[in-house]
Amino acid sequence: MPAHWVWREGPQVPGASAIVDIDGVLADASHRQWHLDGPVRDWYGFFDAAGGDALLGDHAELVRCLDAGLQVVLLTARPHRLRELTLEWIGRHGLRWDLLALRGPAQNMTRSVRFKREALAQLRSFGFLPLFALEDDPRIVEMYAAETLPCLYVHSGYYG
């Protein structure tokens, strides 16, 4: 697996899983959306402010209630440089997860749809059996449908 992906408790045998997005699904990123307003988007400012995100508690509870036999893969388009910040945020909020999959060093400029399509293919090639996903970006929901993965759309309000 990619070196920038992190297991919660060491490597596990991949199996049935749920893919869960972070920003807009578990993390309320509304306080940092202003970085993306206007003609020039400040992606560094947007991502650097992620540590201040509030937890979307109802969504986190939904993930906690998933079948205990499912592995929870947090698949996020956050860049790998946010790994420690993200792990600290996840720990602070006591989230359920097994694998954290972030963008790799060479993927910083890869559009999120392409990144998540490639990551889904990688997960499947490693033996994960994704049963469904939770996602707030309608473009990624469409991509999952095209990849025959059922996806529950979570309305974050970030996508018009």
N, C-alpha and C positions, 0 to 999 in steps of 0.2 A: 504494500500500500504506500501511497505517497508519504514522505517523511513529515510533511506539515499536517497530516491528519493525526488526531490524538484519540487514543482509547482512554476511557475513564479509569479502568482498572486493568490495564494490560491487554494484550491481544486476546481476542475471543474467536471462536469458530463462527464465521458469518452464517446468518440464518434469516428467518422471517423478520421483517423490519418495517418500521414506519419512518418516513423521511419528514423531518420537521424543519421549517425555516425558522430563523431567529428574528430578524428585523421585521416588525409588523405582525408577527405571529406570537412570539414570546416576549419580545422587547418592544416597548412603546418608543419609537424613534421620532415621534412628532415634534419634540423639542429641538431636533437638529435638522428638520426638513428644510429650514430656511437656507441652509448651505447649498441647496440644489435649486433655489429660485434664481431667476434671472438668466441672462444669456451665457454666463460662464458658471459651470457647476464646480463647487469646491468639494471634491470627493475626500480630500485629506481632512478638511474640517469636519465634514459629515461623519466620517468613520472615527476620527479622533475623539469625538464627543459621545461615543457609544457607551462609555462607562457610566454615564449619567442617566441611562434609560431606566424608566420605571418598568416593572414587571406587568405583563398582561396576565393577571392572576387566573382568570377563568380559563384561558387557553393553557396555561401551565398545569392547571388542575385536570383538564381534559387529557393532557399527555400523561400525567401521573396515573390516570384511571385506565390507561391502555392495558391490554393483557400483559401479564408479567413475562410471558414467553417471547414477546416482541422485543427486538433490539431497537432502540431509539437512536436514529442517526440525525444529528443536527447538521444539516447541509445549508451552509450560508455562503453568500457571495462576499462576505467580509474578507479583506486581504489577510494573508498569513501573518503580517506584522501585528495584527490585533489578537493573536492567539492568547497571550497572557492576559490581556484586558478582558477578552471574552471568557476565558476560563475562570477568572476572578468573579466576573458578573454572574456566570452560571452557578458558581459555588455560593456566592452571597445569597442567591435566591433559591438554592436547594433544588435545582431543576433535575428532572429525570433525563438521563442520557447515557449512551454507551460509546458512541463515536462522534467526534467533532470533526467535520470536514470543511475546511476553509479553502479559499483560492490559494494556489501555489505562487511562489515567487515570480514565475514566468507568466502568470495568468492575471496580473493586476489590471490589464487593459482589456481582458476578454469580457465581452458582454455577459451579463448574468444568465441569460437564457442559454447561450452556448456553453458557458461554464457548467451549469447544472445539468444540461443534457450529457455532456462529457463525463461529469461526476457520476450520474446515474448509470451510464454504461460501465464505468470503472467499478462501481459498487456491485453491479450484476456480474461482472467478470471475476470478481473476488469471491463470489458465492453468496452475496446478499440476495435475499428474495423480498424486495420491497412489495408490500401489500397495498400501501396507499401513502399519500403525502398530505401535508398541511402547508398551504402556501398563500401569500397575499398578493403576489404579482400576477395579474391576469395572463400575461404573456407566458409565464412559466406554467401556469395551470394548463394553458393550451398545449404547451410542449409536452407536459406529462401525459395529457390525453393522447397526443400523437405517438407517445412511447408506450401506450397501453398501461399506464399506471393511474388508477383512480386517484383523484385529488380533491380534497375539501378546500374550497376557496374561503379564506378568512379575510373579511373586508377590513383593511387597515385605514382606508381613506387617503392613502398616499398616491394612488394611481387614478386620479380624476374620476 
